[in-house]
Amino acid sequence: MQTNLFYDESASGPTRLSPHGGGINIGCAGWSLPRALWAAFPAAGTHLQRYADRFNAVEINSSFYRPHQTATYARWAASVPDNFRFSVKLPKTITHQQRLAGCAGLLDDFLAQVGGLGEKLGSLLVQLPPSLAFDAVLTEDFLEVLRKRHSGLVAFEPRHVSWFATSADPLLKAWQTSRVLADPVVHEAGHLPGGFAGLVYVRLHGSPRMYYSAYDRARLDALVARLQQAAAPGVSVWCVFDNTAEGAAIENALYAAQRLDQ
């Protein structure tokens, strides 16, 4: 059985591969470019167009706070290369207010909006509140409703310790849903991703100070080695830098992308 540095089992089941980069999508949570790094990007174009010249993916977090029109998503999709992919976070009305319960209508609205991305929709991100404990019935009901509407990649980022017990992983895997590896790691089992092995989704929030701290090059080199090892046939790998508060995400992602190119 093949192993890699993220999973202790081989990837199983079909999934859509990333169109380039050996199955590795790398980018940031948003495409705002710090002025100090403008020279690393083309001078012309919108921030998204300039960003997409250097990266192949981005995570949209603003969708968590407010809806965007279908036409807005379509405009973003039209402004980036064909091989660029978006990950979009589900709204807080679904994850934090409804807490995954009774949200079919909200899912319909959200999926209609992100449908504007077309084939450039790479993944959905479901970030759960820290207070939401794992409930097998609730989770399966939600995933059944979601999977009736969306067959693409889905990543869960739970934060309650109960999600890291062995009982959660088989259910996520059954619905081809991955569990995010988030740094800083809060729970011991969070050192590895979980659920569906066909999607490895890594979110780097900054450590030790979340959203602010930059990662040094030694840690980034180790990260790149793990990403490359994880990018086996049939596996889509996402690496998103969310340490955006003071621009560290762009600098870290540029370095990691450069190392991947090498």
C-alpha positions in Angstrom: 0.0 0.0 0.0 1.4 3.4 -1.0 1.9 6.0 1.7 2.8 9.6 1.7 3.6 12.3 4.2 0.0 13.4 4.6 -1.9 10.1 4.6 -1.1 6.6 5.9 -3.1 5.0 3.1 -3.3 5.2 -0.6 -5.7 7.6 -2.3 -8.9 5.9 -3.3 -11.9 6.8 -5.5 -12.1 9.2 -8.5 -11.6 12.9 -8.2 -11.0 15.8 -10.5 -7.3 16.5 -10.9 -5.9 20.0 -10.8 -5.1 21.0 -14.4 -1.5 21.8 -13.8 1.3 21.9 -11.2 1.3 18.1 -10.7 -2.1 18.3 -9.0 -1.0 21.1 -6.7 -3.0 24.3 -6.3 -1.2 27.0 -4.3 -2.4 30.4 -3.4 -3.8 32.7 -0.7 -7.0 33.5 1.1 -7.8 36.5 -1.1 -5.9 38.3 -3.9 -5.0 41.6 -2.2 -1.3 42.4 -3.1 0.8 44.2 -0.5 2.4 47.3 -2.1 5.8 46.2 -1.0 5.5 43.1 -3.3 4.0 44.8 -6.3 7.2 44.5 -8.2 6.8 40.7 -8.2 3.6 41.0 -10.2 2.7 42.5 -13.6 2.1 46.2 -13.4 -1.2 46.2 -15.4 -4.5 44.7 -14.6 -6.7 44.2 -11.6 -5.3 42.8 -8.4 -6.9 39.4 -9.3 -5.4 39.5 -12.8 -2.0 40.3 -11.5 -2.3 37.7 -8.7 -3.3 35.0 -11.2 -0.1 35.6 -13.2 1.9 34.1 -10.4 -0.5 31.7 -8.7 -2.9 29.0 -9.9 -5.5 29.2 -7.2 -7.2 31.4 -4.7 -9.6 31.0 -1.7 -12.6 33.3 -1.5 -13.4 34.0 2.1 -15.6 37.0 1.6 -18.4 34.7 0.7 -18.5 33.6 4.3 -19.7 37.1 5.3 -21.9 38.2 2.4 -23.2 36.8 -0.9 -21.8 37.7 -4.3 -23.9 37.9 -7.4 -23.5 35.2 -10.0 -22.3 37.8 -12.5 -19.5 38.8 -10.0 -18.2 35.3 -9.9 -18.5 35.0 -13.7 -16.5 38.2 -14.0 -13.8 36.9 -11.7 -13.6 33.6 -13.7 -13.3 35.5 -17.0 -10.4 37.5 -15.7 -8.0 34.6 -14.9 -6.3 31.9 -17.1 -8.1 28.7 -18.0 -6.0 26.7 -15.5 -6.8 28.9 -12.5 -9.1 27.6 -9.8 -11.2 29.1 -7.0 -12.1 27.6 -3.7 -15.1 29.3 -2.1 -16.0 29.3 1.6 -19.6 28.5 2.5 -21.6 31.3 4.1 -21.8 31.7 7.9 -25.6 31.5 7.6 -25.1 27.8 6.8 -22.2 26.9 9.0 -22.5 29.2 12.0 -26.2 30.2 12.2 -28.0 27.1 10.9 -25.0 25.0 12.1 -25.5 22.7 9.0 -29.2 22.0 9.8 -32.2 22.8 7.6 -30.1 24.8 5.0 -31.2 23.3 1.7 -32.5 26.6 0.5 -29.4 28.5 1.6 -27.3 25.9 -0.3 -29.4 26.4 -3.4 -28.8 30.1 -3.3 -25.0 29.8 -2.6 -24.4 27.2 -5.3 -26.4 29.2 -7.9 -24.1 32.1 -7.1 -20.8 30.2 -7.3 -22.1 28.6 -10.5 -20.8 31.7 -12.2 -17.3 30.4 -11.8 -18.1 27.5 -14.1 -15.3 25.0 -14.5 -13.0 27.3 -12.5 -14.8 26.3 -9.3 -12.2 24.1 -7.7 -13.4 23.3 -4.2 -15.9 24.3 -1.6 -14.6 25.0 1.9 -16.9 24.3 4.9 -15.3 26.0 8.0 -17.2 25.0 11.2 -17.5 27.0 14.4 -15.3 25.7 17.3 -18.4 25.0 19.3 -19.9 22.6 16.7 -19.3 19.1 17.9 -19.4 16.1 15.6 -22.9 14.7 15.2 -23.0 11.8 12.8 -26.7 12.2 11.9 -26.5 15.9 11.4 -23.3 15.7 9.3 -24.6 12.9 7.1 -27.9 14.7 6.6 -26.0 17.9 5.5 -23.6 16.0 3.2 -26.5 14.2 1.6 -28.3 17.5 0.9 -25.0 19.0 -0.4 -24.1 16.0 -2.6 -27.4 16.0 -4.3 -26.5 19.5 -5.5 -22.7 19.4 -5.9 -20.5 16.6 -7.0 -17.2 18.5 -6.9 -14.5 18.8 -4.3 -15.5 19.6 -0.7 -13.2 20.2 2.3 -14.4 20.5 5.9 -12.4 22.5 8.4 -13.8 21.4 11.8 -12.4 22.9 15.0 -14.1 21.0 17.8 -12.0 18.1 19.2 -14.7 15.5 18.6 -14.2 15.8 14.8 -10.7 14.3 15.2 -11.9 11.1 16.7 -11.9 8.0 14.4 -15.7 8.0 14.0 -15.8 11.2 11.9 -13.3 10.1 9.3 -15.3 7.2 7.8 -18.4 9.3 7.4 -16.5 12.1 5.6 -14.7 9.6 3.4 -18.0 7.9 2.5 -19.2 11.3 1.1 -15.9 12.0 -0.6 -15.3 15.0 1.7 -11.8 15.8 3.1 -10.8 17.2 6.5 -8.5 20.2 6.3 -5.1 20.1 7.8 -5.0 23.6 9.5 -1.9 25.2 11.0 -1.5 26.0 13.9 -2.6 22.4 14.8 -4.9 22.5 17.8 -5.7 18.8 18.3 -3.1 16.1 18.0 -4.9 14.2 15.2 -5.0 17.4 13.2 -1.4 16.9 12.2 -2.7 14.9 9.3 -5.7 15.6 7.0 -8.6 13.2 7.2 -11.6 12.0 5.4 -11.5 11.6 1.6 -7.9 10.9 0.5 -8.5 12.2 -3.0 -8.3 15.8 -1.7 -5.5 17.1 0.5 -6.4 20.6 1.6 -3.9 22.5 3.8 -4.7 25.9 5.3 -1.8 27.9 6.9 -3.2 30.5 9.2 0.2 31.7 10.5 2.1 30.5 13.5 2.6 31.3 16.3 0.4 34.4 15.8 -2.6 33.4 13.7 -3.2 35.5 10.6 0.0 37.5 11.1 3.1 35.3 11.5 5.1 34.4 8.4 6.6 31.0 7.9 10.3 30.7 7.6 12.0 29.1 4.6 12.9 25.9 6.4 9.2 25.3 7.2 8.2 26.2 3.7 10.7 23.8 2.2 9.4 21.0 4.4 5.9 21.9 3.4 6.7 21.9 -0.3 8.2 18.4 0.0 5.1 17.2 1.7 2.9 18.7 -1.0 4.9 17.1 -3.8 4.7 13.7 -2.0 0.9 14.1 -1.6 0.4 14.9 -5.3 -0.1 11.3 -6.4 -2.4 10.3 -9.3 -6.0 10.8 -8.4 -5.2 13.4 -5.7 -6.0 17.1 -5.8 -3.7 19.1 -3.5 -4.6 22.6 -2.2 -2.3 24.8 -0.1 -3.8 28.1 1.0 -1.9 30.7 3.0 -4.3 32.6 5.3 -1.7 34.7 7.2 -2.9 37.7 5.3 -3.2 40.4 8.1 0.2 42.0 7.2 0.9 40.5 3.8 2.9 37.4 4.9 0.6 35.1 2.9 1.7 36.5 -0.5 5.4 36.4 0.3 5.1 32.8 1.7 3.0 31.6 -1.3 5.5 33.2 -3.8 8.4 31.3 -2.2 6.4 28.0 -2.1 5.3 28.4 -5.7 8.8 29.1 -6.8 10.1 26.0 -4.9 7.4 23.9 -6.6 8.5 25.2 -10.0 12.0 24.1 -9.3 
